[in-house]
């Protein structure tokens, strides 16, 4: 499986008998190999996060030194890789990261720039920031995936910022 962009959740059944065909997800030059498990892979450009909800996954990617590195990510953990190489697996808020499977988007003190990136997954057109000063403003809340415009309206009111839309193609926060 090749993940070009966005998020995907996988439930992989254990292989029966002697045949072994690993389930592999490739994303941005790295590889996540299931070890009989349930896991999520999220890709945003060159940045990839693998979150394990059951059992474990082997993640391999190029490290800081340019060499291929590999780590085992256990249940309840997440690992990131990207231009800075392969990070160390750490405990993750799995329920928050997989809330989209239940139609929700959850933000817990996240920067507005990250929030906009995630909201753009669920919206036709793009949400943009007019200036970088707003990028670090913090956002917390639970929103519905099917009502991104409502989420954007609530976030704008709470942060006391304004938005302008050009049809449904572009919304600018300023």
Buried (B, 14 or more C-beta within 10 A) or exposed (E): EEBEEEBEBBEBEEEEEEEEEEBEBBBBEBBBBBBBBBBBBBBBEEBBBBBBBBBBBBBBBBBEEEEEBEBBBBBBBBBBBBEEBBBEBEEBEBEBBBBBEEEBBBBEEBBBBBBBBBBBBBBEBEBEBEEEEBBEBEBEBEBEBEBBBEBBEBBBEEBEBEBEEEEEEEBBBE
